[in-house]
Amino acid sequence: MRFNGYGRDEFRRFFESVDMGFLHYLDDELVGHTSFLNDRPEDRVVEIGNTWLHPRAWGTDANTEAKYLLMRHAFEDEGYLRVEFKTDAANERSRPALEKVGATFEGVARKHQLVRGGQRRDSAWYAVIDDDWPEAKASIERRLGWQ
């Protein structure tokens, strides 16, 4: 289930549908969220998304760390072969952020989905595959100061 921002009831249903994800807090204030969605275990593919961040959390490592932990779980614990990401093709902030976590740009799906009250969105697709994970993992760990 995805959340399009239509109301509290829809948000509650979306939130209760999330099996594994992260809420981002700064100074005890909720400032973001990211989670798994579109899980396809038969293909060993999962998407990471439903991401939103309050501007106060921009420039922190909260989103990077959450995506790292979800990818690590997908590749190392679940044996997945591919982790997908999609974002609004016009989102100039999220696209470079996905590249910083090692995701490779794969193209734009035009008029991919309806968002925000029925607006059509072109979606930019990115992915990390199991072959890329060791390098992406090391790069993120260096960026987070864990190496």
C-alpha positions in Angstrom: 0.0 0.0 0.0 1.3 3.5 -0.7 0.3 6.7 0.9 -0.7 9.6 -1.3 -1.4 12.2 1.4 -5.1 12.2 1.2 -5.9 12.0 4.9 -5.3 10.6 8.4 -7.3 7.4 7.9 -5.3 6.6 4.7 -2.0 7.3 6.5 -3.1 5.0 9.4 -3.9 2.2 7.0 -0.6 2.7 5.2 1.4 2.9 8.4 -0.2 -0.3 9.8 0.7 -2.1 6.5 4.4 -1.5 6.8 6.2 -4.7 7.8 9.7 -3.3 8.2 10.8 0.2 8.1 12.3 3.1 10.0 10.8 6.3 11.5 13.4 9.1 11.6 13.6 11.2 14.8 15.7 14.2 15.6 15.5 15.6 19.1 12.5 13.3 19.9 10.5 14.8 16.9 9.3 12.6 14.0 11.1 13.9 10.9 10.8 11.1 8.3 10.1 7.5 7.3 11.4 4.8 4.9 10.4 1.2 4.5 10.3 -1.9 2.4 7.4 -2.2 -0.1 6.6 -4.2 -3.2 8.3 -7.3 -1.8 8.6 -10.1 -4.4 10.3 -12.9 -2.6 9.7 -15.3 -5.5 12.1 -13.1 -7.6 14.2 -12.1 -4.5 13.5 -8.5 -5.3 12.2 -5.8 -2.9 11.7 -2.0 -3.1 12.8 0.5 -0.5 10.6 3.6 -0.5 7.7 5.4 1.1 10.4 7.8 2.0 9.7 11.3 3.3 11.9 13.7 5.3 11.1 16.9 7.0 13.5 19.6 5.7 15.0 19.7 9.2 16.4 16.2 8.5 17.9 17.1 5.1 21.7 16.9 5.2 21.7 14.4 8.1 22.7 10.8 7.7 19.3 9.5 9.0 18.0 8.5 5.6 21.3 7.1 4.4 21.6 4.9 7.5 18.0 3.7 7.2 18.5 2.7 3.6 21.8 1.0 4.5 20.2 -1.1 7.2 17.3 -2.1 5.0 19.6 -3.0 2.1 21.9 -5.0 4.4 18.9 -6.9 5.7 17.7 -7.6 2.2 21.0 -8.8 0.8 22.7 -10.4 3.8 19.8 -11.8 5.8 17.2 -12.5 3.1 19.5 -13.4 0.2 17.8 -10.9 -2.2 19.3 -10.2 -5.6 17.9 -6.8 -6.2 16.8 -3.7 -4.2 14.8 -1.2 -6.2 14.1 2.5 -5.6 11.8 4.8 -7.5 11.3 8.5 -7.1 9.6 11.4 -8.9 11.8 12.0 -11.9 11.6 15.8 -11.1 12.9 15.3 -7.5 16.3 16.9 -7.8 17.1 16.1 -4.1 16.3 12.4 -3.9 17.9 11.3 -7.2 21.5 12.2 -6.1 20.8 10.8 -2.7 20.0 7.4 -4.2 23.2 7.5 -6.2 25.1 8.2 -3.0 23.8 4.9 -1.5 25.1 3.0 -4.6 21.9 2.8 -6.6 22.3 2.8 -10.4 19.9 4.9 -12.5 17.9 2.5 -14.8 15.6 4.9 -16.6 12.3 6.8 -16.4 8.9 5.3 -16.5 6.7 8.1 -18.0 3.3 8.7 -16.4 4.0 5.9 -14.0 1.6 6.6 -11.2 -1.0 9.0 -9.8 0.1 11.1 -6.8 -1.1 14.0 -4.7 -4.7 14.2 -5.7 -4.5 12.6 -9.2 -1.4 14.3 -10.6 0.6 12.1 -13.1 4.2 11.3 -12.1 7.1 10.2 -14.1 9.2 7.8 -12.0 13.0 7.5 -12.1 14.0 3.9 -11.3 17.2 3.0 -9.5 18.5 -0.3 -8.2 21.3 -2.0 -6.2 22.0 -5.6 -7.2 23.8 -8.2 -5.1 26.9 -7.9 -7.3 27.1 -4.2 -6.4 26.3 -4.5 -2.7 29.8 -5.1 -1.4 31.1 -1.9 -3.0 27.9 0.1 -2.1 28.1 -1.2 1.5 31.7 -0.2 1.9 31.1 3.3 0.4 28.1 3.9 2.8 30.1 2.7 5.8 32.9 5.1 4.9 30.5 7.9 4.4 28.9 7.2 7.8 32.3 7.0 9.5 32.0 3.3 10.4 35.2 2.3 8.7 
